Amino acid sequence: MHLSFRHAIYSAILSTEATVTFMFLPSWKGSMITCPFSNLLTTYPHLCYKIGTIPANQVTCATPQSWASQETLLPQAFWNLRIIAVWYTVARLHPNSHNPT
């Protein structure tokens, strides 16, 4: 997750296109300070925005359409999911200018 988040930030820095990457990252019990990717949030506040949180009791996994052998029940999520957007500046300033609809 940390490497994917870092890749999204570096891609936004180097991109000349209006891009945004949405990350759904686990929020372990406690504050964001304890999360491994929190230092990237504080280092790049001009690129990273905390959009919201999905509570753990609202997170569900779809049941696979087929099983290789015996059906395995999927556990309920134990942590919330943080929604974080990594924006290239042009995309943040003009989000609808490239929208085809």
N, C-alpha and C positions, 0 to 999 in steps of 0.2 A: 504494500500500500504506500509506504513512504517513497519508494522509488517511482511508482506510478504518479504520485502527487508531484514529486520533484520534476519528472518528465513533463507533466502538464504545464508547470510553471516555466521551465526552460523553453518549451515550445511556444508559449505565449510571448516570452521575451524576444525570441528570434523570428516570430511570424510577422509577415507583412500583410496578412489577410485578417479580416475581422473574424476572430474565432472565440469560442467559449467552450470550456470543458467542465461538465458537471461531475463531481465526485460524490459518491455516497460512502462515507467513511464511518467506521464504528466509533462510538463515543463511550469508552469504557467508564465504569463507575467513577465518579469524581469529575473534576473540571477538565477542560481541554488542555490544561498545562501538563497533565500526565500523559497525554497522547504523543506518540513518537513524531507525528507530523505537525504538532503545534508550533514548533520553532519555525517551520516554513510559513505558517500563517502570520507570525509576527515579523518575519524577515521581509515578506513581500505583501504588505497590506494594500498596496496599490493594485495588485493583481488578484488577490484572493478575498472572497467575500463569503461569509457564513450566511447562507440563504435561510436555513431552518433546520428543524430536527424532526425525525420520524420516531415516535415513541416505540420502545421495544415490543409493547403489547399490540402494536399495529403492523409490525413486520411479519409477513408470512412468506413462505416458500411455496412455489407451485409444485404440485405432485408430478413426478416424472410420468411421461406417457407410457413408458414400458420399463420393466425391471430386468436386469441381467439374470437374477436368480430369485432370491426371496425379497419380498417387499420390506423396505426399511422405513420406519417412521422418522420424519424429519423433526428435530427438536424446535421448540419455540426459541426465538432470539433472546439472548440475555442482556443485550445492550441496545441503546438508541443508535440511530443512524443520523449523522450530521450531513447536511447537503451543503456542499461548498462549490462555488463557481470560481473558475480560474479564467479571467478575461484578458484578452489582448486589448489594449487601451482603445483602439478604434471600435471594437465591438461594444465596449462599455459605453462609449460616447454616442454611437449611432446603431443601436440594436435592431432597428426596423429597416434600415436602409438597404439591407441585403435580403430581406424577407420576400419570397416570391408570392406570398398570398396577400 
